Amino acid sequence: MKQSNRLLVTFGAVLGVLAIAAVLLVIARGRETVTLLPETEPAGIVQRYLQAVQRGDYEGSLKYMAPPTQTNRGDGTPPFAYPVPGPGRQYNNPSWRATLGATRVLGERSEVDITIHVFRPSGPFADPVQTFNQTFSLVRQNGAWRIENTVGLWWLY
C-alpha cells in the first residue's frame, strides 16, 4: 500500500472515531436531568409550569396557576384567555428552552424573570434562535405560590 493511501485511511479512521464520539456525547448529554427548585419558591413554580408546558401536559400546567379572580371578560372567555393551548387548537411545537432569571418577592406577591430561547429554522439569512424576556407574576394563596398572570405562550404558535 502506498504511503499516501495509508495516510488517507488513517485520517478517515480518525475522523470516523471523532464522529462516533461526538454522537455519543450528544446522546449522553441530552439525557441530563434538571434539578428542580423547591415548590415553596416562586421560581420553582414557574420552572414546573414551563416543564409541564414543554411536555405538552397543558392540563397539568394549570395547577400552578391561581384561579381567575373574575368569571369572564364579558365575552364568555376566561380572564386568562387560554394561557396554554385550548381545546382543538394546534401548535407547531418549536424547540425552545427557558432560563430562570431574577426573582423578586414583595410580601404576598412575587415576580420571576425568564428568558425564552426559541429555535425555529427560517432560511439562510435569518437567525434561527429568537430570544424573549418575560416576567411571571405570582401570588401566594393558602401558603402556596401560584402564577397570577400568564405571559402568553405565543412562542408555541
Secondary structure, DSSP 8 states (H G I E B T S, - for coil): --HHHHHHHHHHHHHHHHHHHHHHHHHHHHT-------TTSHHHHHHHHHHHHHHT-HHHHGGGB---SSS-SSSSS-TT--SS--TT------EEEEEEEEEEEETTEEEEEEEEEEE----TTS-SEEEEEEEEEEEEETTEEEE-S----GGG-
